[in-house]
Amino acid sequence: NKKKIKLRANPSAGGLYPIELYVYMKNIKDLEDGIYTYYPYSHGLKPIKVNKEALKIENFAEFGVLNAENANLIVFYVYNFLKNSRKYGDAGFSYALIETGEMAQNLQLVSTALGYGACDIGGYEKQYIEEVLDIDGVLKHVVHMTVVGWEQGD
């Protein structure tokens, strides 16, 4: 009997994977607009209940020249403190940020390969997003976000 090993496309210190993904989706075939929790091993999505008014993209960040209103996906990277702090203490947060960068880079590469544009956003409304995602901002908190959509022509 061979055991199936579940793998991921990015490394994680101690194999603990403290970064969870929440995905805002809009105009995606066969999916209702909203925010979903992503489950990596099953590649499943579970909708989270949010106020429809809270789903306005312009509330998430000051996007400047980026036309984020037309984005189809926004990926929120959420650090779950309890998943790696017992083993790594304060260093766990640093490892989680490295993992976030690896995940964001993979999303950039896949987006480009599929003909989409992706933009990482560092300046976002952290508290607002955490309220929308119903996370406490202490044991779980948003550490990064990536916007994905069709690239605009020149």
C-alpha positions in Angstrom: 0.0 0.0 0.0 1.4 3.3 -1.1 0.4 6.4 1.0 -0.6 9.5 -0.9 1.4 12.5 0.0 -0.4 15.8 -0.3 2.0 18.4 -1.6 1.8 22.2 -2.2 3.6 24.4 -4.8 5.5 26.4 -2.1 7.6 25.5 0.8 6.7 26.3 4.4 8.9 26.3 7.5 8.3 23.0 9.2 5.6 22.1 6.7 3.1 24.0 8.9 1.6 26.3 6.2 0.3 29.2 8.4 -0.9 31.2 5.5 -4.6 30.8 4.6 -6.1 32.2 1.5 -9.4 34.1 1.2 -10.5 34.9 -2.3 -12.8 37.7 -3.5 -14.4 36.6 -6.8 -16.4 38.6 -9.2 -17.8 37.6 -12.6 -16.4 34.0 -12.4 -18.3 31.4 -14.4 -20.5 29.1 -12.2 -19.6 31.0 -8.9 -21.6 33.6 -7.1 -19.8 36.9 -6.5 -18.4 37.0 -3.0 -15.5 36.0 -0.7 -14.5 32.4 -0.3 -12.0 30.5 1.9 -9.7 28.3 -0.2 -8.9 24.7 0.9 -5.6 23.7 -0.7 -5.7 19.9 -0.4 -9.2 19.5 -1.9 -8.9 22.7 -4.1 -12.3 23.6 -2.6 -13.9 26.9 -1.9 -16.3 27.7 0.9 -18.2 30.9 0.7 -18.2 33.2 3.7 -21.1 35.4 4.5 -20.5 39.1 4.0 -22.6 42.2 3.5 -22.9 42.8 -0.2 -22.1 46.5 0.4 -18.7 45.4 1.9 -17.8 43.8 -1.4 -17.0 47.1 -3.1 -13.4 46.7 -4.3 -12.6 50.4 -3.8 -13.0 49.8 0.0 -10.2 47.3 0.2 -7.3 49.7 -0.8 -6.3 52.9 -2.5 -5.5 51.4 -5.9 -4.2 54.6 -7.7 -3.7 54.0 -11.4 -4.6 50.3 -11.1 -8.1 49.7 -12.5 -9.0 47.3 -9.7 -12.7 47.7 -10.1 -12.5 45.4 -13.1 -10.6 42.7 -11.2 -12.0 39.2 -11.2 -10.0 38.0 -8.2 -8.4 39.4 -5.1 -6.4 37.0 -3.0 -6.0 37.9 0.7 -3.1 36.1 2.4 -4.0 35.6 6.1 -1.5 34.6 8.7 -2.8 32.1 11.3 -0.5 32.7 14.3 -1.5 29.4 16.0 -0.2 27.3 13.1 3.5 28.0 13.6 4.1 30.1 16.7 4.3 27.1 19.0 7.3 25.7 17.1 9.0 28.9 16.0 7.9 31.6 18.5 8.4 35.2 17.1 10.3 33.9 14.1 7.1 32.2 12.9 5.8 35.5 11.6 9.0 36.1 9.6 8.7 32.6 8.1 5.1 33.3 7.3 6.0 36.4 5.4 8.6 34.5 3.4 5.9 31.9 2.6 3.5 34.7 1.6 6.1 36.0 -0.9 6.5 32.6 -2.4 2.8 32.1 -2.8 2.3 35.6 -4.3 5.2 34.9 -6.8 3.5 31.6 -7.8 0.3 33.4 -8.4 2.1 36.1 -10.5 3.7 33.4 -12.6 0.5 31.4 -13.2 -1.5 34.5 -13.9 0.9 35.6 -16.6 1.0 32.1 -18.1 -2.8 32.1 -18.4 -2.9 35.6 -19.9 -4.1 37.5 -16.9 -2.5 40.5 -15.1 -1.7 40.3 -11.4 -0.6 43.1 -9.1 0.6 42.7 -5.5 -0.8 45.3 -3.1 1.1 46.3 0.0 -1.0 49.3 1.0 -4.5 48.1 1.9 -7.2 48.8 4.5 -6.1 46.0 6.9 -8.7 46.6 9.6 -11.6 46.9 7.1 -10.6 43.7 5.3 -10.2 41.8 8.5 -13.8 42.9 9.5 -15.1 41.8 6.2 -13.3 38.4 6.5 -14.5 38.1 10.1 -11.0 37.5 11.4 -9.8 39.0 14.7 -6.6 40.8 13.6 -4.6 39.2 16.4 -4.5 35.4 16.0 -5.3 35.8 12.3 -4.5 38.8 10.3 -4.1 39.9 6.7 -0.5 40.2 5.6 -0.8 40.8 1.8 -3.1 40.9 -1.1 -2.9 40.2 -4.9 -5.4 41.6 -7.5 -5.9 39.4 -10.6 -7.8 40.3 -13.8 -7.5 40.9 -17.5 -4.6 43.0 -18.5 -5.5 46.3 -20.1 -4.0 47.0 -23.6 -2.0 50.0 -24.4 
